[in-house]
Each structure stands twice: as C-alpha cells, then as structure tokens.
Amino acid sequence: MPDYDMLVIGSGPGGQKAAIAAAKLGRRVAVVDRPDMVGGVSIHTGTIPSKTMREAVLYLTGLTQRDLYGQSYRLKDDITVADLTSRTRHVVGREVDVIRSQLSRNQVALYAGVGRFVDPHTVALREITGQERLLTAEHIVIATGTRPARPASVEFDGKTIMDSDNVLSLERVPRSMVIVGAGVIGMEYASMFAALGSKVTVVEKRPGMLDMCDVEVIESLKYHLRDLAVTFRFGETVAAVERHARGTLTVLESGKKIPADAVMYSAGRQGLTDELDLAKAGLSADPRGRITVDEHYRTEVPHIYAVGDVIGFPALAATSMEQGRAAAYHACGEPVGRMHHLQPIGIYTIPEISFIGRTEDQLTEDRVPFEVGISRYRELARGQIIGDSHGMLKLLVSPEDRTLLGVHCFGTGATELIHIGQSVMGCGGTVDYLVDAVFNYPTLAESYKVAALDATNRLRQIDHIVD
C-alpha cells in the first residue's frame, strides 16, 4: 500500500488547491516543498510581493491623488527599498501562515525538502539535512512552477543586472533602469519604477507591447507611461549588457547605447523541472521546462498530473488554482466541470488593465460584427471622487443577439470590475441586462450601465437608418 493517495510536488496556488481538494474528498495527501518556499513562487517572488509592492508605490508616491492635490503631491519624498519591502514582508508572512494553517486543518502532511522521481510512483525527498527518504503515492501532482528565464549570454549579478526575482531584493531605488521585455511582468515593473521616479527605458524586439490587449487600452497605457518619462525602444534587440564601475551600458544591435544604474530582464519563464528526474517517471519536458498535459491535466503517465505555470499558458495564479482542483477531482474519480473558456486577464500596470473575451482586432479578423460602448471614469461621480479621470470601460456587443463579445477595462479597480462583465458573459446575458440593472451610486461599477447605454444608442441609430 502506498504511503499516500496523492503526493503533490510544490505548494503554490495549483499545488495547494490540488492537495486540499483531495483531502476534502477523504484522501491521504502530502505536499513536498522547500521550507523557504511554502506558498510557491506566487507568494515569495511573483504575484503577491509584486502586487504588494505596487500598492506601496501608489500609496507612498501619492501618484493616484495628483489630479486632486497637484502634480507635486507626494506622501514621502525619499522612498527607500525598505519602505517598499516592509509591507511586502508583512503580507508574505501572513499568507504563508494562512497556507500552513489550511494544509494543517485539512490534515495534509507538509514535507520540507526537494523532491525527485525514483520511479512513476516513488519520490525521493531530500531534506534540508541532506538525508533522503522515499515517499510513495497512488497519484502524483507536479506543481513546481517556474523561474525567470535567463539568456546564457548575459552575466547576471542580481544587483545591477537582474531578473524579476532579484528586483525584490534591490539595495536602493535606481535612478535609471533598462527593462528588457515588454511583456506583462516587464510592463508592471516598468510602471512601478517610473512612478518611483526612475528614468525607465523599455527595450522590446517586437513592434509593440502586450499585444493580447485592446489597442486603445495599450495606447492609453503608453501615454501614461511616457508622461512618467518612460522611453520605449520597440523593434530593438539587446546585443550586450556591459557592467562598469558607474553603472551599466546596454548595447542594442542597432548600435544604440543606453546607460543606466540597473538592467532587468523579463524574458519569459522557465519551468522548474530540472531537478525532478522526469525520465525515471517516464516523463519529459520541452526546452522551456514545460510538461504536456491533456484536458484533465494528466501527463503521458496517466496517474501523474501537472498543473500551474509548469504546463505553460495561461500561467496565472487564478487558473492554476482551478487546474489543481480539477486534477485532484479527476484523480479521485469525482465529477468535475470543465473550466469555462472565458478567463479574465488582469495586468497590474499603473493604471491596471483587465479584460475578458475578444478584442476589436480579433473580432475584425474573424469577420464578426460588433458595436462599441464606452464609459470614461471622468464622466462618473466616483471617478471624480477618487481622482481617476483617465480610466475607461469598453463593451463589445453583438448587433445580432446583443450579447457581450468582450469587456476591456483600464484604470483604478479594473481587475475587480472585470468580474461583472465575466458574470454577464458567462451566463449568456445581453447588453440589455446592464441597461436595466441598478448599480450603487457613486461607484465605478456604474460604468457598465453608461457603456451599455452608449452601445444600445449606437445600435438604435443603425436600426433607425435600416428601418
């Protein structure tokens, strides 16, 4: 008889939810993770610390209050890294306590150490003392997460040339900074350091940034970041990064040279599968360390599952949690519904971006007709109260059946507001529901009604001409 019904390698969002779901179904469950990484990358170097740092930046710089109190308004003049990390350490500590409590309360055994496969049902646990013990399980879930990918040609020192993990341990706020990569992580940190007063240059080999987002939203974000003195170098590739006594010099293939105090690479993520000895379990990973799974999150070895960032897109904490639950239910023979195809995306730039469904460009390419309804925060009483005159909500509406095809939000609370649109779309609701609904006043949620009225007025004009 195996030691456990389910053994989970990794305690991040996907691993936690898989372990707890199986435990609530009465299974014997254990989790293996390094003692300093309970909660996974999400808690220690990814989602939680970066979003906590963002809140500290917004609070201490007073950035969101400047429309009300003037462009020189600032809560603290000399913001130090200690100011930013003290809040981060507090939140991370509390979250780790919550996770330990949840695992303990559900009688999930937590082993401190690093796991590797010995055979398809056995994992060798290397404890911090260096000793190894064997753990056997009927089902195994791989939820090891990812780390920042590092180009082999760059000499990282973690202080002046760094990846997104090292940013959290900076000794001081750099006066100038080059960020290589205009993806989600790169743009989140670019907006944070720009808000702190760093002169930021973003280098991206593609012709633009965040190409999965609505074009109008991205143009608005560019405007705001340029207003914070961010420089964009699109269509450029880094040839070399030189470290000098007085800072760094980033040399582009075009010949441009960019001096800066620090350089941060945001070049994608690498799956943490190197130390797993996957071959001994009959598994393999692609060059990015990602494991292939089926619709039930089973690997090519049916009793071994993989969830979270280690399986690739969408690599979000929210989807990882649901993947973990679904994998545990399937392993335990419990019926589970398929994850809805509509998934909200939240990008914590300054200001926030969030969307669900398709963009205008995607609908146009697919030859799907649509009408647009827009609400701007400056038209809302709540927008005036909070000092956000730049935010907006955009609804993309089908003129045929009046359903929502996409919702795009930019501004304060965007990642919260998007769930109203998600609920309407998920339930097959129409724009008319939003027109007739009553929203609390004054709120940002009222933007849905304003945008819905805008869309229906446009549809009415078309119908009037046709009639």
CORKA-V570304 format. One record per pair of residues at least 4 apart in sequence whose ideal C-beta (glycine too) atoms are under 7 Angstrom apart, sorted by the first residue. I is the first residue (numbers start at 0). J is the second residue. D is the distance in Angstrom with one decimal. If there is no record, write none. Layout:
i = <I/I>
j = <J/J>
d = <D/D>
This chain:
i = <1/1/1/1/2/2/2/3/3/3/3/3/4/4/4/4/4/4/4/5/5/5/5/5/5/5/5/6/6/6/6/6/6/7/7/7/7/7/7/7/8/8/8/8/8/8/8/8/9/9/9/9/9/9/9/10/10/10/10/10/10/10/10/11/11/11/11/11/11/11/11/11/12/12/12/12/12/12/12/12/13/13/13/13/13/13/13/13/14/14/14/14/14/14/15/15/15/16/16/16/16/17/17/17/17/17/17/17/17/18/18/18/18/18/19/19/19/19/20/20/20/20/20/21/21/21/21/21/22/22/22/22/22/23/24/24/26/28/29/29/29/29/30/30/30/30/31/31/31/31/31/32/32/33/34/34/36/37/37/37/38/38/38/38/38/39/40/40/40/40/41/41/41/41/42/42/42/42/43/43/44/44/44/45/46/46/47/47/47/47/48/48/48/48/49/49/50/50/51/51/51/51/52/52/52/52/53/53/53/53/54/55/55/55/55/56/56/56/56/56/57/57/57/58/59/59/59/59/60/60/60/60/61/61/61/61/62/62/63/63/63/64/64/64/65/65/65/66/66/67/68/75/78/78/78/80/80/80/80/80/81/83/84/84/85/86/87/87/88/89/90/91/92/93/94/95/96/97/98/99/100/101/102/102/110/111/111/112/112/112/112/113/113/114/114/114/115/115/115/115/115/116/116/116/116/116/116/117/117/117/117/117/118/118/119/119/119/119/120/120/121/121/122/122/123/123/124/124/124/125/126/137/138/138/138/139/139/140/140/140/141/141/141/141/142/142/142/142/143/143/143/143/144/144/144/144/145/145/145/145/145/145/146/146/146/146/147/147/147/147/148/148/148/148/149/149/149/149/150/150/153/153/153/154/155/155/155/156/157/157/158/159/159/159/159/160/160/160/160/161/161/161/161/162/162/163/163/163/163/166/166/172/172/173/173/173/174/174/174/175/175/175/175/176/176/176/176/176/176/176/177/177/177/177/177/177/178/178/178/178/178/178/178/179/179/179/179/179/179/180/180/180/180/180/181/181/181/181/181/182/182/183/183/183/184/184/185/185/185/186/186/186/186/187/187/187/187/188/188/189/189/189/189/189/190/190/190/190/191/191/192/192/193/193/193/193/193/193/194/194/198/199/200/200/200/200/201/201/201/202/202/202/202/202/203/203/204/204/204/205/206/206/207/208/209/209/212/212/212/212/213/213/213/213/213/213/214/214/214/215/215/216/216/216/216/217/218/219/219/219/220/220/220/221/222/223/223/223/224/225/232/235/235/236/236/237/237/238/238/238/239/240/240/240/241/241/241/242/243/243/246/246/246/247/247/247/248/248/249/249/249/250/251/268/268/269/269/270/270/270/270/270/270/271/271/272/272/272/272/272/273/277/277/277/278/280/280/281/281/282/282/282/282/282/284/284/284/285/289/289/289/290/290/290/290/292/292/292/292/292/293/295/296/296/296/296/296/296/297/297/298/298/298/304/304/305/305/306/306/306/306/306/307/307/308/308/313/313/315/316/318/318/319/320/321/321/322/323/324/325/325/325/326/327/328/328/329/339/341/341/341/341/341/343/343/343/343/343/344/344/345/345/346/346/346/347/348/350/350/350/350/350/351/351/351/352/352/353/353/353/353/354/354/354/354/354/355/355/355/355/355/355/356/356/356/356/356/356/357/357/357/357/358/359/359/360/361/362/362/362/362/367/368/369/369/369/369/370/370/370/370/370/371/371/371/372/372/372/372/372/372/373/373/373/373/374/374/374/374/374/374/374/375/376/376/376/376/376/376/376/376/377/377/378/379/379/379/379/380/380/381/381/381/381/381/382/382/382/382/384/385/387/387/389/390/390/390/391/391/392/392/392/392/392/393/393/394/394/394/394/394/394/395/395/395/396/396/396/396/396/397/397/397/398/398/401/401/401/402/402/403/403/403/403/406/406/408/408/408/409/411/412/412/413/416/416/417/418/419/419/419/420/421/422/423/423/423/428/430/430/430/430/431/432/433/433/433/434/434/434/434/436/438/438/438/438/438/439/440/441/445/446/447/448/449/450/451/452/453/454/455/456/457/458/459/460/461/462>
j = <120/135/136/137/134/135/136/27/28/29/134/136/21/26/27/28/136/137/138/21/26/28/136/138/140/327/330/29/31/122/134/136/139/14/17/18/28/30/140/142/31/114/122/139/140/141/142/143/14/32/39/141/142/143/144/14/15/30/32/37/38/39/98/15/38/39/40/41/142/144/307/319/16/39/41/307/316/319/320/323/17/142/306/307/319/320/322/323/18/30/39/140/142/323/19/98/323/20/320/323/324/21/140/142/306/323/324/326/327/22/28/30/102/107/23/101/105/107/24/323/324/327/328/26/28/327/330/331/26/28/105/106/107/105/331/333/331/107/107/108/110/134/102/107/109/110/110/112/114/122/124/36/37/113/111/127/43/95/98/99/42/43/94/95/98/144/44/45/144/145/45/46/47/316/47/91/94/95/48/91/48/164/167/49/50/316/51/90/91/94/52/87/91/167/53/187/54/347/55/86/87/90/56/83/87/191/57/191/347/349/58/59/82/83/86/60/83/191/194/195/62/63/349/74/74/75/78/82/73/78/194/195/65/72/73/74/194/349/386/387/411/68/72/386/69/70/72/386/388/386/72/82/82/172/195/84/169/170/171/172/85/87/88/167/89/90/91/167/92/93/94/95/96/97/98/99/100/101/102/103/104/105/107/109/124/126/127/124/125/126/127/125/274/122/123/124/122/123/274/275/276/122/275/276/277/279/280/121/122/123/133/279/279/280/280/281/300/303/135/136/133/135/134/139/131/133/131/132/134/131/130/302/302/304/330/302/303/304/306/326/290/303/305/309/306/307/309/323/271/272/275/309/271/307/308/309/268/269/270/271/308/309/164/268/269/271/162/163/164/268/266/267/268/269/153/155/162/264/264/266/160/240/264/160/160/161/162/160/161/165/170/242/247/261/262/240/242/247/262/165/166/261/263/263/264/184/188/263/265/188/263/195/197/197/260/261/197/198/260/197/198/259/260/192/197/199/259/260/261/263/200/202/249/257/259/262/185/188/189/199/201/263/265/202/237/262/264/265/266/185/203/264/265/266/185/186/201/203/208/186/265/187/209/346/188/265/189/201/265/190/208/209/348/191/346/347/348/192/263/193/199/201/224/229/194/224/348/349/195/349/197/199/197/199/224/227/228/229/227/349/228/229/230/232/257/259/229/231/232/232/235/237/249/251/208/233/234/235/236/233/233/234/233/217/217/346/216/217/352/354/217/354/358/359/393/407/218/359/360/219/393/220/352/407/409/221/222/223/389/409/224/348/352/225/226/227/350/389/229/229/251/251/253/251/252/249/251/250/251/252/250/247/249/262/247/248/250/247/247/248/258/259/260/259/261/262/256/258/257/259/262/256/255/308/314/287/288/284/287/288/289/290/309/288/309/277/284/288/290/309/288/282/283/284/283/300/303/299/300/290/298/299/300/303/288/289/290/289/309/310/311/298/305/309/310/296/297/298/305/310/297/329/304/305/306/322/325/326/301/304/303/304/305/326/330/309/310/310/319/322/323/326/319/322/314/319/318/342/319/320/322/342/323/324/325/338/326/327/328/329/335/338/330/331/333/335/335/425/355/356/421/424/425/353/355/417/418/421/353/354/353/414/351/352/353/351/352/389/390/409/410/411/410/413/414/409/413/408/413/414/417/405/406/407/408/417/405/406/417/420/421/424/395/403/404/405/406/424/361/362/404/405/405/363/395/364/365/367/369/395/404/404/398/395/396/397/404/396/398/454/457/458/393/395/454/394/396/450/451/453/454/391/393/450/453/378/391/392/446/449/450/453/391/382/387/388/389/390/391/410/443/382/388/449/441/443/445/446/384/441/385/441/442/443/445/387/388/390/443/441/411/410/411/410/409/410/411/409/410/408/416/446/447/450/407/450/403/406/430/450/451/454/403/404/405/401/403/404/430/454/401/402/404/458/461/429/430/431/427/429/420/423/424/430/417/420/413/416/417/413/443/416/443/417/443/444/421/422/423/444/447/424/425/426/428/432/433/432/434/451/454/455/435/436/447/448/451/448/451/452/455/448/442/444/445/447/448/444/445/445/449/450/451/452/453/454/455/456/457/458/459/460/461/462/463/464/465/466>
d = <6.4/4.1/5.2/5.2/5.4/4.9/6.5/4.8/6.1/4.8/6.9/4.4/6.8/3.9/4.8/6.6/6.9/5.2/6.6/4.6/5.6/4.9/6.0/4.7/6.5/6.9/6.3/5.2/6.9/6.0/5.8/3.5/5.0/4.6/5.4/4.7/7.0/4.7/4.5/5.9/5.2/4.8/6.7/6.9/7.0/5.3/6.4/5.9/4.2/5.9/6.0/7.0/3.7/4.4/6.0/4.9/5.9/5.1/4.1/5.3/6.0/5.5/6.8/6.8/6.7/2.4/6.0/5.0/5.9/4.9/5.9/6.8/6.5/6.8/5.3/6.6/4.5/4.4/4.6/7.0/6.2/4.3/3.8/3.3/3.8/6.5/5.4/3.9/6.2/6.2/6.7/6.6/3.3/6.3/6.2/6.1/6.9/5.9/4.5/3.6/4.8/6.4/4.7/6.5/6.2/3.6/6.8/5.5/4.4/6.2/5.0/5.0/6.6/4.9/6.3/6.2/5.2/6.7/6.8/6.9/4.6/3.8/6.3/4.4/4.9/4.3/7.0/5.9/6.3/4.7/4.1/6.1/5.1/6.5/4.8/5.9/6.0/4.8/6.8/4.1/6.1/6.5/6.4/5.9/5.2/7.0/4.8/6.4/4.2/6.7/5.8/5.4/5.9/6.2/4.0/6.2/5.9/5.4/5.9/6.3/3.0/6.5/5.9/5.3/4.9/5.2/5.4/4.6/4.4/6.7/4.9/4.5/6.2/4.9/5.1/5.9/5.2/6.3/6.9/6.5/6.4/4.4/6.3/6.5/6.1/5.0/6.1/6.2/6.1/5.9/6.1/4.7/6.0/5.4/6.6/6.4/6.8/5.5/6.6/5.7/4.6/4.6/6.3/5.3/5.6/6.5/6.5/5.7/5.6/7.0/6.2/5.9/6.8/4.8/4.7/5.8/6.8/5.0/5.2/6.0/5.7/5.6/6.9/6.5/5.3/4.8/5.0/6.0/5.9/6.9/5.2/6.4/6.5/4.7/4.9/4.6/5.1/6.9/6.1/6.8/6.9/5.3/5.7/5.5/6.4/5.3/5.1/4.3/5.7/4.3/4.0/6.8/5.3/6.4/6.0/5.9/5.3/6.5/5.8/6.2/6.1/6.7/5.9/6.9/6.7/6.5/6.1/6.9/6.1/6.6/6.3/6.4/6.6/6.5/6.5/6.3/6.2/6.4/6.4/6.1/5.9/6.4/4.2/5.4/5.5/6.6/6.2/4.7/5.3/4.3/6.4/4.9/6.2/4.6/6.9/5.5/6.8/5.4/5.9/5.6/4.5/6.0/6.0/4.7/6.6/4.5/4.0/4.2/6.8/5.0/6.5/6.1/6.1/6.9/4.8/5.8/5.6/6.7/5.5/6.4/5.6/5.1/5.1/6.8/5.1/5.7/6.5/5.2/5.7/5.2/5.2/6.7/5.1/6.9/4.3/7.0/4.9/4.7/6.3/5.9/6.4/6.8/4.2/6.1/5.2/4.9/6.8/6.5/4.2/6.4/6.9/5.3/5.5/5.9/5.0/6.1/3.8/5.9/5.4/6.0/4.3/6.5/7.0/6.8/5.5/5.8/3.7/5.2/5.7/6.3/5.0/4.6/5.9/4.4/6.7/5.9/6.0/6.7/6.9/6.1/6.5/5.6/6.6/6.6/5.2/6.3/6.5/5.5/5.4/4.4/6.8/6.0/5.5/5.2/6.9/5.7/6.4/6.4/5.0/3.5/6.2/6.8/5.4/6.9/5.3/5.1/6.6/6.7/5.7/6.1/6.1/5.3/6.4/5.4/3.8/4.3/6.3/6.7/5.4/6.3/4.3/4.3/5.1/5.4/4.9/5.2/5.5/6.5/5.0/6.6/5.0/6.3/4.7/5.4/4.6/4.6/5.1/6.3/5.0/6.3/5.1/5.0/6.3/5.1/5.5/6.7/4.9/6.6/6.7/4.1/6.4/6.6/3.6/5.3/5.3/5.8/5.3/3.7/3.6/6.9/5.9/6.3/7.0/5.4/6.5/4.6/6.0/6.7/3.5/6.4/6.0/6.2/5.2/6.6/6.9/5.3/5.5/6.1/6.4/6.1/5.2/5.3/6.7/6.1/6.3/6.1/4.5/4.0/6.7/6.7/4.0/5.4/6.3/4.8/6.1/3.9/6.5/5.0/6.3/5.5/5.7/4.8/4.5/6.4/5.3/6.9/6.4/5.2/6.7/4.7/5.3/6.0/7.0/6.8/6.0/5.3/6.9/6.6/4.7/6.8/5.5/5.5/6.1/6.6/5.7/6.8/5.3/5.2/6.0/6.4/6.9/6.4/5.0/6.5/6.5/4.2/6.4/6.9/6.4/6.6/7.0/6.5/5.8/5.6/4.6/6.4/6.5/6.6/6.9/5.5/6.2/6.0/6.7/6.1/6.4/6.8/6.6/6.8/4.0/5.9/6.9/4.9/5.9/6.7/4.6/6.0/6.1/5.0/6.1/4.6/4.6/6.1/5.3/5.4/6.6/4.4/6.7/5.7/6.9/6.3/5.9/6.1/5.1/5.5/6.6/5.1/5.7/5.6/4.4/6.7/5.8/5.4/4.4/6.4/6.8/6.0/5.0/6.0/6.0/2.7/4.7/7.0/4.6/6.7/6.7/6.0/4.5/4.6/6.6/6.5/6.8/4.0/5.9/6.0/6.9/6.0/6.2/7.0/4.9/6.6/5.6/6.5/6.0/6.7/5.1/6.0/5.4/5.0/6.3/6.1/4.5/5.9/4.3/5.8/5.7/4.8/6.0/5.7/5.2/5.2/5.0/4.4/4.8/6.3/5.3/5.6/6.3/4.0/5.5/5.6/4.8/6.6/5.4/4.2/6.3/5.7/5.1/6.5/6.1/4.0/4.8/5.2/3.8/6.4/4.3/6.6/5.2/6.4/6.5/6.6/6.1/6.1/6.4/6.7/6.2/5.4/6.2/6.4/6.4/6.3/5.1/6.5/6.2/6.2/4.1/3.8/6.2/6.0/5.7/6.5/6.4/5.7/5.9/6.2/4.6/4.9/6.6/5.3/6.5/5.6/4.7/3.8/6.9/4.2/7.0/5.9/5.9/6.8/6.4/6.1/4.8/6.5/6.7/4.0/5.4/5.5/6.0/5.0/4.1/4.5/4.0/6.8/6.4/4.4/6.7/6.7/7.0/5.3/5.8/5.9/5.1/6.5/6.9/6.7/5.6/3.4/6.0/6.2/4.2/5.2/5.7/4.7/6.2/6.2/6.6/6.2/6.2/4.4/5.0/6.5/6.1/6.9/5.6/4.8/6.3/6.3/5.5/4.9/5.4/5.4/5.1/5.5/6.4/6.2/6.6/4.3/6.2/4.1/5.8/4.0/2.7/6.2/5.3/5.7/5.7/6.5/6.7/4.7/3.9/3.7/4.0/6.8/4.9/3.2/4.9/6.3/6.8/3.5/6.6/5.4/7.0/5.6/4.1/6.4/6.8/6.6/5.8/6.1/6.3/3.7/6.3/4.1/5.3/5.1/6.9/5.2/6.3/6.3/7.0/6.3/5.9/5.4/4.5/6.3/6.0/2.0/5.7/5.3/6.3/5.0/6.8/4.2/6.7/5.1/4.4/6.8/6.1/5.9/6.7/4.6/6.3/5.4/6.9/4.4/4.0/6.2/6.2/6.7/4.8/4.6/6.2/5.0/5.5/5.7/6.8/4.2/5.1/6.1/6.6/5.5/6.3/5.8/4.9/6.5/6.3/3.3/4.0/5.2/5.5/6.0/6.8/5.4/5.3/6.4/5.9/6.5/6.0/6.3/6.7/6.1/5.7/6.1/5.9/6.3/4.0/6.1/6.7/4.5/6.4/4.9/5.5/6.0/6.2/6.0/4.9/5.9/3.6/6.8/4.7/6.0/5.7/6.6/6.0/4.9/4.5/6.8/5.6/6.7/6.1/7.0/6.4/5.9/6.0/6.3/6.5/6.4/6.3/6.2/6.7/6.4/6.2/6.7/6.9/6.4/6.2/6.7/6.4/6.0>
